[in-house]
Amino acid sequence: HDAMLKHGYDPNDGTFVSLIMGASDMEDPALARKIFLMMREQLITATPKVYAALIKAHTKVGDLNAGFDLLHKMQDEGLQADVVIYTILIDGLVNQGMLTK
C-alpha cells in the first residue's frame, strides 16, 4: 500500500480486498480491521467484496459474532449482502458446529 502511494498509484477497494485477504490468510482479524480502518481514513468506500474479506477474516478464527456484526454494519450502510457473504457466514457456523439438522 505505502509503496503504491510512493510511486504515485492510488489504492482502491480492490487493493484493500487483497490486503484484508492477506490478513485473513494469516488468521489475524485485528490486522484485517486495521487495514479496513486505513481504507476508511483514505475515504475509500467499502464494497460487498471488502466486507466479505473482512467477515471471512473473523469467521475463519471462529469469531462469528464479529462476522454477523459486520453483516449488520454493512446493511446499515445500505449495502446488500450477496451469496458470497452468506456462504462465508454459513461456513463459519458449520466450522463451529453450530448448524443443526
N, C-alpha and C positions, 0 to 999 in steps of 0.2 A: 504494500500500500504506500508506504513512505517513499519507496524507490520510484513508484509510478508518478507521484507528485513531483519528486525531484527532477524527473525527466519531462515534465510538462503534460503528463497524461492524467486526466481526471477519472478517478474511480467512479463506478456506477453501482447500481444494485447487484448486478452480476458479479462484480468484483467482491462485494461483501458476502454474497451467497457462497462463493468459493472459500473465502476466509472462514466463515462460520462453519462450513462443512469440514474444513481442516481441524477446527477446534472440536467438532463433533467426533471426528475420527480419533482424536487424542483423548476422547472421553472427558472433555474439560468444558462443561456448560458455563462455568464462570467466565472463561475466556470468550466463549461464544457471545455471552451477554455483553461483555466489554466491547467486543467488535461491533455488536448491534448498536450500542450507545455511541460509539465512534461514528458510525454511519449516520445516526440521527443528528449528531453535532455538525456534520457536514451538510445537513439539510437534504439528505437523500431519502426519498420516500420509500418506506418499506412496501414490499410486494408480497403476494402469497408465497412466492419462492423463497424470499428471505425468511418469512415466518416458518415455512416448512423446515428449513435448515435449522433454525433456532429451536423449534419444537423437537426436532429429532435429537439435537444435542442434549436436551433434557430427558427425553424419554429413553434414550439409549443407556443412560445411567440409572434408570428406574425412577426418575423424578416426574411422575405422571401429573402431580398437582401443578407443577410449573408448566407442563405441556398444555394442560387444559386452561390454565390462567392465560397463557399466551394466545390460545384459540379465542378466548373471550375478548382479550385486548384487541386482537386483530379485527374481530367482528365489531367492536366498539368504534374502531377507526373506519368502519364502512367497507371493509374487505370481506369477500366471500371465501370461505374455506372450500378447497377443491378435494377431489378424490385422493390426491397425494397426501394432504394433511390428515384426512380421516384415516387413511391407511397407516400412516405413521402412529397415530394415536391408538388405533386398534392393535397394531404390532406391539406397542408398549404395554397395553393391557394383557395381551396374550403372554408376553415375556414375563410379566409379573404374576401370571397365573390367576388373573382377575376376570377372565372371560369364562362364563359358565355356559353349560349346555342349555 
